[in-house]
């Protein structure tokens, strides 16, 4: 009915001044009804200089509603400045209007018509549009609040940051979007109302997807000429990245403190390890014992080599393998400690598949791995017995690549899963058991405890520097395999499988009679290192098809404005090479920019999330890690922190049982290393709506 009136019309509650309704002409030419409806018109849309006259006029008309002598001039106010809140959410401007009033018979409603005093000239419209464009498209988020705390306008950057449309955001009370920080927001209003300017005040806003985003607010108040409140000018900036970097720096600082605290102990341990072979070396030279001298020199050389190689792997370097034909029995015999060869307390059993006489591999590095595993097994064997087993897994045509399985086992106490997770960490040393002890006690496993198991903790009672298994793990990885450890029924087993060509005894004899060169086991050789990012072998442990382009797969386009927001990924991975490669892969993704942060174990991850909250869009979680493994970390994130951030398993495990356990712990999907780029791309879209393309 009111839409047929030729003037713009607004209906107010005559007692409170709240906007009840308006016609389509008001909505189109004066102000957006959906934004001001339900709010006090004078507080929201009038300049302070006009507010008093407006309220006086309404009160005056209520007293004359039944006065037959009232004239039309009594119901008119001219040249009032009205804030025009736009339908398209463009920047509001004040326009000048003449207003005519009438009150219904029961004094409940006030009818106000609006007529613009003078139309805007072309130059004025152009200037207004230029100002609107400047603020609407500013690269920093801005919004404009009314005196009642309602959002009158927000620019595109703010709505992209929060993920809302104008219809969902404009006209709403600001408190609706920061319910967890209500007291803080009220303090901000109080400070602004006192005439203060606030800068870098941290608050949390809730995005449309219900995640919380950390923001910094700068704001002050625009006042009317009479000193009364007009509106706020509010600038907001995403603070998530700063908080993540701050938390990362905190973890780095804590790590540096731990490293500094253990430095003296490490040096003491290192000196101790050097002094023993130096003493033996000195005595053997004086007594002319050449074989003992050579053995002591070898021990010193190995210590130095181990330290250098640990540092190289930590820097993200990988070894380049050199393939040569090697006699397998000679290789295994060379890995046995001298004391065991000379009839010491350890008994070493070698079991070799009859079909394998020689293998094409890098004999220096394979021998080094076997030597480390055998030495570890002799230390932890409950009766001194160690078995080295090599067998052919797959059968194929002569001369082609076979799968060759290597295994080193020893009887001993059951090993806790947490201890097994720690075994491949640098400087980790478990206490060797007394012969026939019943159990190997794991470190304390309490998240809240200050005494966490330290992967860099050195024991003064254990031989060595605690790096041999870490080096063995990295070398096996460089040989395109994975070193595994199991403990079952009182037997500890280390195993790995290599793809290599093999020869039978007959073929070996024939080849030796020809030109093929065979090598025996040797202690050292010049190594060739390269950066992990440049290595196809290293990349295979993170992803497959690293150099080949992906097949195009149709993924539905994103909707709304969400696609413009960078997405944050937390990679929880203890292997430094995998960390480096995953970070490089994800940060090079196209379509959606990914910001990647690293946690080296589950404990670091949950500490980071406990401090920052749900700032990450997805978590890629390894399973076997020191201090806290991936499954324990996932449960803590879901149950204790109550976060619903999608967690994807990214692990070297390949079994269906492992996949089921991960899903039961609340993970959204299961990806096995090496991970296919296409599978990762698909998983990010299906579970997180993150649209990426890997080149």
C-alpha positions in Angstrom: 0.0 0.0 0.0 2.8 2.5 1.0 4.7 1.8 -2.2 2.1 3.8 -4.2 2.9 7.0 -2.3 4.9 9.3 -4.5 7.4 10.3 -1.8 9.9 8.2 0.2 8.1 7.2 3.4 9.4 5.9 6.8 7.2 4.7 9.6 8.6 5.0 13.2 7.5 4.0 16.6 6.5 7.4 18.0 7.6 6.5 21.5 11.0 5.0 20.9 11.8 6.4 17.5 12.7 2.9 16.2 12.2 2.2 12.5 9.2 0.0 11.9 8.8 0.0 8.1 9.4 2.0 4.9 8.3 2.0 1.3 10.3 1.0 -1.7 11.1 4.6 -2.6 12.8 5.2 0.7 14.7 1.9 0.3 15.9 2.9 -3.2 16.6 6.7 -2.7 17.3 7.4 1.0 18.6 4.4 2.9 18.6 0.6 3.0 15.7 -0.6 5.2 17.3 -3.9 5.9 20.1 -2.1 7.7 18.3 0.5 9.7 15.0 -1.4 10.4 14.7 -2.0 14.2 17.1 0.8 15.1 16.5 4.2 16.4 16.4 6.4 13.3 17.7 9.6 15.0 20.7 7.8 16.5 21.5 5.9 13.3 20.9 8.3 10.4 20.8 11.9 11.6 23.6 14.3 12.2 23.7 15.5 15.8 22.9 19.0 14.8 19.6 17.8 13.4 18.8 15.2 16.0 17.3 17.6 18.6 15.1 19.3 16.1 13.8 16.0 14.8 12.9 14.6 18.3 11.3 17.9 19.3 9.2 17.9 16.2 7.9 14.3 16.9 7.1 15.2 20.5 5.3 18.4 19.4 3.2 16.6 16.9 2.2 13.9 19.4 0.8 16.7 21.6 -1.2 18.2 18.7 -2.7 15.0 17.2 -6.2 16.1 18.1 -5.7 19.9 17.7 -8.0 21.2 14.9 -5.9 24.4 14.6 -2.6 22.6 13.7 -1.2 23.8 10.3 0.9 21.9 7.7 3.8 24.2 8.5 3.9 22.7 12.0 4.7 19.3 10.5 7.7 20.3 8.4 11.5 20.3 8.9 13.8 21.5 6.1 17.4 20.8 5.0 18.2 17.9 7.4 21.4 15.8 6.8 20.5 12.1 6.6 23.1 9.3 6.4 22.3 7.3 3.3 23.2 3.7 4.0 23.3 2.1 0.5 21.7 -1.1 -0.7 24.9 -2.2 -2.5 27.0 -1.6 0.7 29.0 1.1 -0.9 30.3 3.9 1.3 27.5 5.8 3.1 27.2 9.6 2.5 25.1 12.3 4.1 22.4 13.8 1.9 20.2 16.9 2.5 16.4 16.2 2.7 13.2 18.1 3.6 11.0 16.0 6.0 7.2 16.1 6.5 5.6 14.4 9.6 2.3 13.1 10.7 1.1 11.1 13.7 -1.6 8.5 13.7 -4.7 9.0 15.9 -3.5 6.8 18.8 -0.1 8.4 18.9 1.7 5.0 18.3 3.2 5.6 14.9 5.0 8.5 13.2 5.0 8.8 9.4 7.9 10.7 7.8 8.2 11.6 4.1 11.6 12.6 2.6 12.3 14.8 -0.4 15.9 15.6 -1.5 16.6 19.3 -1.2 18.6 19.5 -4.4 19.8 16.7 -6.7 23.5 16.0 -6.9 25.4 17.5 -9.8 27.4 15.3 -12.1 30.6 16.5 -10.5 29.3 15.8 -7.0 28.2 12.3 -8.1 31.6 11.7 -9.6 33.4 12.8 -6.4 31.2 10.7 -4.3 31.8 7.6 -6.4 35.6 8.3 -6.2 35.5 8.4 -2.5 33.4 5.3 -2.3 35.7 3.3 -4.5 38.8 4.4 -2.5 37.3 3.0 0.8 35.3 0.1 -0.7 38.4 -1.4 -2.4 41.0 -0.4 0.2 43.5 -3.2 0.9 42.9 -2.9 4.7 39.6 -4.0 6.3 37.4 -1.1 7.4 33.9 -0.9 9.0 31.6 1.9 10.3 29.6 1.4 13.5 26.6 3.3 14.6 26.3 4.6 18.2 24.4 1.4 19.1 27.3 -0.8 17.9 25.6 -1.9 14.6 27.6 -2.3 11.4 26.4 0.4 9.0 29.1 -0.4 6.4 32.1 -2.6 5.8 34.4 -2.7 2.8 35.2 -5.7 0.6 38.4 -6.6 2.3 36.7 -7.0 5.7 34.0 -9.3 4.3 36.6 -11.4 2.4 38.6 -11.7 5.6 35.6 -13.0 7.5 33.9 -14.8 4.6 30.5 -13.1 4.9 28.3 -11.5 2.2 27.0 -7.9 2.7 23.5 -9.3 3.4 24.9 -11.5 6.3 27.1 -8.8 7.8 25.8 -5.3 7.4 23.2 -4.1 9.9 24.2 -6.7 12.5 25.5 -5.9 16.0 29.3 -6.1 16.0 29.0 -8.3 19.1 27.4 -11.1 17.1 30.8 -11.7 15.4 33.0 -11.7 18.5 31.0 -13.4 21.2 34.1 -14.8 23.0 35.6 -11.4 23.6 32.5 -9.4 24.7 34.2 -7.9 27.7 37.1 -6.8 25.6 34.8 -5.2 22.9 32.9 -3.4 25.6 36.2 -2.1 27.0 37.1 -0.9 23.5 33.8 1.0 23.2 34.4 2.5 26.7 37.9 3.7 25.7 36.7 5.1 22.5 33.8 6.9 24.2 36.4 8.6 26.5 38.0 10.1 23.4 40.9 7.7 23.2 42.4 6.3 20.0 43.2 2.6 20.2 45.9 0.9 18.3 46.9 -2.8 17.8 44.2 -4.1 20.1 44.0 -7.9 19.6 40.5 -9.4 19.3 39.0 -12.6 17.8 36.2 -12.5 15.2 34.2 -15.5 14.1 34.3 -16.3 10.4 31.3 -17.6 8.4 32.8 -21.1 8.6 32.8 -20.8 12.4 36.6 -20.7 12.7 38.1 -17.8 14.7 40.5 -15.3 13.1 42.9 -13.2 15.2 42.7 -9.5 14.3 44.3 -6.3 15.4 42.0 -3.2 15.7 42.9 0.5 15.2 40.0 2.8 15.9 38.8 6.3 16.9 35.6 8.2 17.1 34.2 10.8 14.8 32.4 13.5 16.9 29.7 16.0 16.0 30.4 19.7 16.4 28.6 19.7 19.7 31.0 17.0 21.0 28.4 14.1 20.8 29.2 10.7 19.4 28.8 10.4 15.7 30.3 7.1 14.6 33.5 5.0 14.8 36.3 4.7 12.3 37.5 1.1 12.6 40.5 -0.5 10.8 41.2 -4.2 11.2 44.2 -6.4 10.2 44.6 -10.2 10.2 46.9 -11.0 13.2 47.1 -14.8 12.7 50.4 -14.8 10.9 52.1 -12.7 13.5 50.8 -14.9 16.3 51.9 -18.1 14.5 55.4 -16.6 13.9 55.5 -15.5 17.6 54.5 -19.0 18.7 57.1 -20.6 16.4 59.7 -18.3 17.7 58.8 -19.2 21.2 59.2 -22.9 20.4 62.5 -22.1 18.7 63.7 -20.2 21.8 62.7 -23.1 24.0 64.5 -25.5 21.7 67.6 -23.3 21.8 67.6 -23.3 25.6 67.4 -27.1 25.6 70.3 -27.3 23.1 72.3 -24.9 25.1 71.6 -26.8 28.3 72.7 -30.1 26.8 75.8 -28.6 25.0 78.2 -29.1 27.9 77.0 -32.7 28.4 77.4 -33.5 24.7 80.9 -32.1 24.7 81.7 -34.1 27.8 80.4 -37.2 26.2 82.3 -36.5 23.0 85.6 -36.0 24.9 84.9 -39.3 26.7 84.3 -41.1 23.4 87.6 -39.8 22.0 89.8 -40.4 25.1 89.3 -44.1 25.1 90.5 -44.9 21.6 93.2 -42.3 21.9 94.5 -44.1 25.0 94.3 -47.4 23.2 96.1 -45.8 20.2 98.9 -44.5 22.4 99.4 -47.7 24.2 99.3 -49.9 21.1 101.8 -47.7 19.3 104.2 -48.0 22.2 103.8 -51.8 22.4 103.8 -52.3 18.6 100.3 -53.7 18.3 99.5 -52.8 14.8 96.0 -54.4 14.5 94.9 -52.7 17.7 96.2 -49.4 16.4 94.2 -49.7 13.2 91.0 -50.6 15.1 91.4 -47.6 17.4 92.0 -45.3 14.4 88.9 -46.8 12.8 86.8 -46.0 15.9 88.1 -42.4 15.9 87.4 -42.0 12.2 83.8 -43.4 12.6 83.1 -40.9 15.4 84.2 -37.9 13.3 82.3 -39.2 10.3 79.1 -39.8 12.2 79.1 -36.2 13.6 79.8 -34.7 10.2 77.0 -36.8 8.5 74.5 -36.0 11.2 75.0 -32.3 10.6 74.7 -32.7 6.8 71.4 -34.6 7.1 70.1 -31.9 9.6 71.0 -29.2 7.0 68.7 -31.0 4.5 71.4 -32.7 2.5 71.0 -36.2 1.0 73.5 -38.8 -0.1 74.0 -39.8 -3.7 74.3 -43.6 -4.0 76.9 -45.4 -6.1 75.9 -48.8 -7.4 78.5 -51.5 -7.6 78.5 -55.3 -7.5 79.4 -56.5 -4.0 79.8 -60.0 -2.5 77.0 -60.2 0.0 78.6 -62.5 2.6 81.7 -60.3 2.7 79.4 -57.3 3.2 77.6 -58.9 6.1 80.8 -60.2 7.7 82.3 -56.7 7.5 79.4 -55.4 9.5 80.1 -57.7 12.5 82.1 -56.0 15.4 85.7 -57.2 15.7 85.0 -58.4 19.3 82.3 -60.8 18.0 84.6 -62.1 15.2 87.2 -62.9 17.8 84.9 -65.0 19.9 83.6 -62.4 22.4 80.4 -62.8 24.4 78.2 -62.0 21.3 77.1 -64.7 18.8 76.3 -63.4 15.3 74.3 -65.7 13.0 74.2 -64.9 9.3 71.4 -66.4 7.2 71.6 -65.7 3.4 69.1 -66.9 0.8 70.9 -69.5 -1.3 69.9 -67.6 -4.5 71.8 -64.5 -3.5 75.6 -64.4 -3.8 76.1 -60.8 -4.8 74.1 -57.6 -5.0 74.3 -54.4 -7.0 74.1 -51.6 -4.4 76.2 -49.0 -2.7 78.3 -51.4 -0.5 79.9 -48.6 1.6 76.6 -47.2 2.8 74.7 -50.5 3.0 77.6 -51.9 5.1 77.4 -48.8 7.3 73.7 -49.4 7.9 74.2 -53.1 8.7 77.1 -52.3 11.0 75.0 -49.8 13.0 72.1 -52.3 13.3 74.3 -55.2 14.4 76.1 -53.0 16.9 72.8 -51.9 18.4 71.5 -55.4 18.5 74.6 -56.7 20.3 74.1 -54.0 23.0 70.4 -54.8 23.6 70.5 -58.6 23.1 69.4 -60.3 26.2 71.7 -63.3 25.6 74.3 -61.9 23.2 72.8 -63.5 20.2 72.1 -61.5 17.0 70.8 -62.8 13.7 71.4 -61.1 10.3 69.0 -62.4 7.6 68.9 -61.6 3.9 66.4 -63.1 1.5 64.8 -62.5 -1.9 61.2 -61.3 -1.6 60.1 -61.2 -5.2 61.1 -63.5 -8.0 61.6 -62.1 -11.5 63.7 -62.7 -14.5 67.5 -62.9 -14.3 69.2 -59.6 -14.5 66.1 -57.6 -13.5 65.5 -55.7 -10.3 64.5 -57.8 -7.3 63.2 -57.0 -3.8 65.8 -58.0 -1.3 64.8 -58.1 2.4 67.3 -57.3 5.2 66.6 -58.1 8.8 68.6 -57.8 12.0 67.0 -59.4 15.1 67.9 -59.9 18.7 66.1 -61.4 21.7 65.5 -58.9 24.5 63.0 -57.1 26.7 59.7 -55.8 25.1 60.2 -52.3 23.7 57.5 -49.7 24.4 56.0 -48.0 21.3 57.2 -44.6 22.6 60.8 -45.9 22.8 60.5 -47.3 19.3 59.3 -43.9 18.1 62.3 -42.3 19.7 64.9 -44.8 18.4 65.7 -43.0 15.1 66.0 -39.5 16.7 69.4 -37.9 17.0 71.2 -38.4 20.3 68.5 -40.7 21.7 69.9 -43.5 23.9 67.8 -46.1 25.7 69.4 -47.7 28.7 70.8 -51.1 27.6 69.3 -54.0 29.6 71.1 -56.2 32.0 71.1 -59.7 30.5 67.7 -61.4 31.0 66.0 -58.3 32.5 62.2 -58.4 32.1 61.3 -55.1 30.5 62.7 -52.0 28.9 61.0 -49.2 30.7 59.7 -46.4 28.5 60.1 -42.7 29.3 57.3 -41.0 31.2 54.4 -40.3 28.9 52.4 -37.5 30.4 51.5 -34.4 28.4 51.2 -32.2 31.4 54.4 -33.3 33.0 57.4 -31.0 32.8 59.7 -34.0 32.5 59.1 -34.9 28.8 61.3 -37.5 27.1 64.1 -35.7 25.3 65.3 -36.9 22.0 68.6 -35.1 22.4 69.3 -36.5 25.9 72.6 -38.3 26.2 73.2 -41.0 28.8 76.7 -41.1 30.3 76.2 -44.9 30.9 75.7 -45.8 27.2 78.4 -46.3 24.7 78.4 -44.0 21.6 76.8 -40.6 20.8 73.3 -41.9 20.0 73.4 -41.1 16.3 74.0 -44.4 14.6 70.4 -45.4 14.2 69.5 -41.9 13.1 72.2 -42.1 10.4 71.1 -45.6 9.4 67.5 -44.4 9.0 68.5 -41.5 6.8 70.9 -43.6 4.7 68.2 -46.3 4.1 65.9 -43.5 3.1 68.5 -42.3 0.6 68.5 -45.9 -0.8 64.8 -45.5 -1.5 63.6 -47.6 1.3 62.4 -47.2 4.9 64.1 -48.6 8.1 61.4 -50.2 10.4 61.6 -51.5 13.9 59.3 -54.0 15.6 59.1 -55.6 19.0 57.1 -58.8 19.4 57.3 -61.8 21.6 60.6 -60.8 23.1 62.3 -60.3 19.7 63.4 -56.8 18.4 63.6 -56.6 14.6 65.0 -53.9 12.4 64.2 -54.4 8.7 64.2 -52.8 5.3 63.7 -53.9 1.7 65.9 -52.8 -1.2 65.2 -53.0 -4.9 68.4 -54.2 -6.5 69.8 -56.7 -9.1 71.2 -59.9 -7.6 73.4 -62.8 -8.8 73.5 -66.4 -7.9 76.7 -68.1 -7.0 77.1 -69.5 -10.5 76.4 -66.2 -12.1 78.8 -64.5 -9.7 81.6 -66.9 -10.5 81.0 -66.4 -14.2 81.0 -62.6 -13.8 84.1 -62.6 -11.7 85.9 -64.5 -14.5 84.9 -61.6 -16.8 85.2 -57.9 -16.5 82.7 -57.2 -13.7 84.3 -55.4 -10.7 83.5 -56.7 -7.2 84.2 -54.8 -4.0 84.6 -56.0 -0.5 83.1 -54.1 2.6 85.1 -51.0 3.4 84.8 -48.4 6.2 85.0 -45.1 4.4 84.7 -43.5 1.0 84.3 -40.1 -0.4 80.6 -39.0 -0.2 78.6 -37.0 -2.6 75.9 -34.8 -1.0 73.2 -32.8 -2.6 70.3 -30.6 -1.4 67.1 -32.5 -0.6 65.0 -30.2 -2.7 67.1 -31.2 -5.8 66.9 -34.9 -5.1 64.3 -37.1 -6.8 65.1 -39.9 -4.4 64.3 -37.7 -1.3 61.2 -36.4 -2.9 59.8 -39.9 -3.4 59.3 -40.1 0.4 57.0 -37.2 0.3 55.3 -37.4 -3.1 55.2 -39.4 -6.2 55.6 -38.1 -9.8 57.6 -35.1 -8.6 58.7 -34.0 -12.0 55.8 -35.1 -14.1 52.8 -32.7 -14.6 49.5 -33.7 -13.1 46.6 -34.8 -15.2 43.9 -32.1 -15.2 41.1 -33.0 -12.8 37.8 -31.1 -12.7 37.2 -29.6 -9.3 34.1 -27.4 -8.8 35.0 -23.7 -8.5 34.8 -22.0 -5.1 31.8 -19.9 -4.2 31.6 -16.5 -2.7 34.7 -14.6 -1.6 36.5 -17.4 0.3 38.9 -18.2 -2.6 40.8 -14.9 -2.0 41.9 -15.9 1.5 45.3 -17.7 2.0 44.9 -21.0 3.8 47.1 -22.2 6.6 48.6 -25.7 6.9 50.3 -27.2 9.9 52.7 -30.0 9.0 53.5 -32.2 11.9 56.6 -34.2 10.9 59.8 -35.2 12.7 61.9 -36.0 9.7 63.8 -32.8 8.6 64.0 -33.8 5.0 60.3 -34.5 4.8 59.6 -31.2 6.5 61.6 -29.3 3.9 60.1 -31.1 0.9 56.5 -30.8 2.1 56.9 -27.1 2.9 58.4 -26.5 -0.6 55.6 -28.5 -2.3 52.7 -26.9 -0.5 54.0 -23.3 -0.7 54.4 -23.6 -4.5 50.8 -24.7 -4.9 48.7 -22.6 -7.4 45.1 -21.3 -7.2 45.0 -21.0 -3.4 48.1 -19.7 -1.6 49.1 -22.0 1.3 51.0 -20.7 4.3 52.9 -23.6 5.9 54.1 -24.0 9.5 56.1 -26.9 10.9 55.8 -28.8 14.2 58.5 -31.5 14.8 56.3 -33.7 16.9 52.8 -34.1 18.3 53.7 -32.2 21.6 54.9 -29.1 19.6 51.7 -29.2 17.5 49.3 -29.4 20.5 51.2 -26.7 22.3 51.0 -24.4 19.3 47.2 -25.1 18.9 46.5 -24.6 22.6 48.1 -21.1 22.3 46.7 -20.0 18.9 43.4 -21.8 18.7 41.9 -22.8 15.3 44.0 -20.7 13.1 45.0 -23.6 10.7 42.7 -24.8 7.9 44.2 -28.4 7.9 46.8 -30.4 9.7 49.0 -33.0 8.0 50.0 -35.5 10.7 52.8 -38.0 10.7 52.2 -41.0 13.0 55.5 -42.2 14.4 57.2 -39.3 16.2 59.1 -38.7 19.4 57.7 -37.2 22.6 54.1 -37.5 21.3 53.0 -39.6 18.3 50.4 -38.6 15.7 47.5 -40.6 17.2 48.0 -39.2 20.7 48.3 -35.7 19.3 45.1 -36.1 17.3 43.1 -37.3 20.3 44.4 -34.4 22.4 43.4 -31.9 19.6 39.9 -33.4 19.3 39.1 -34.2 22.9 41.0 -31.8 25.1 41.4 -28.7 22.8 38.0 -29.3 21.3 39.2 -28.3 17.8 37.5 -29.5 14.7 40.4 -28.7 12.3 40.6 -31.4 9.7 43.6 -33.7 10.4 45.0 -35.9 7.6 47.4 -38.7 8.3 50.5 -38.5 6.1 52.6 -41.5 7.0 55.0 -44.1 5.8 52.5 -46.8 7.1 50.7 -48.7 4.4 48.4 -51.1 6.2 44.6 -51.2 6.3 44.8 -51.7 10.0 46.8 -48.4 10.4 44.2 -46.6 8.2 41.3 -47.8 10.4 43.1 -46.8 13.6 43.7 -43.3 12.1 40.1 -42.9 11.1 38.9 -44.1 14.6 41.1 -41.4 16.2 39.2 -38.7 14.3 41.4 -38.1 11.2 39.5 -37.3 8.0 41.7 -39.2 5.6 44.8 -41.4 5.3 47.6 -40.6 2.9 50.7 -42.9 2.6 54.2 -41.7 1.8 55.2 -41.3 -0.9 52.1 -39.3 -1.5 50.7 -38.9 -4.9 50.2 -35.2 -5.7 46.8 -35.9 -7.2 45.6 -37.7 -4.1 46.8 -34.8 -1.9 45.1 -32.3 -4.2 41.9 -34.3 -4.1 42.0 -34.7 -0.3 42.5 -31.0 0.3 39.5 -30.2 -1.7 37.2 -32.9 -0.5 37.9 -32.4 3.3 38.9 -28.8 3.5 37.5 -27.1 0.3 41.0 -26.0 -0.4 41.5 -25.7 -4.2 45.1 -26.2 -5.2 47.1 -27.3 -8.2 50.6 -28.7 -8.0 52.7 -27.9 -11.0 
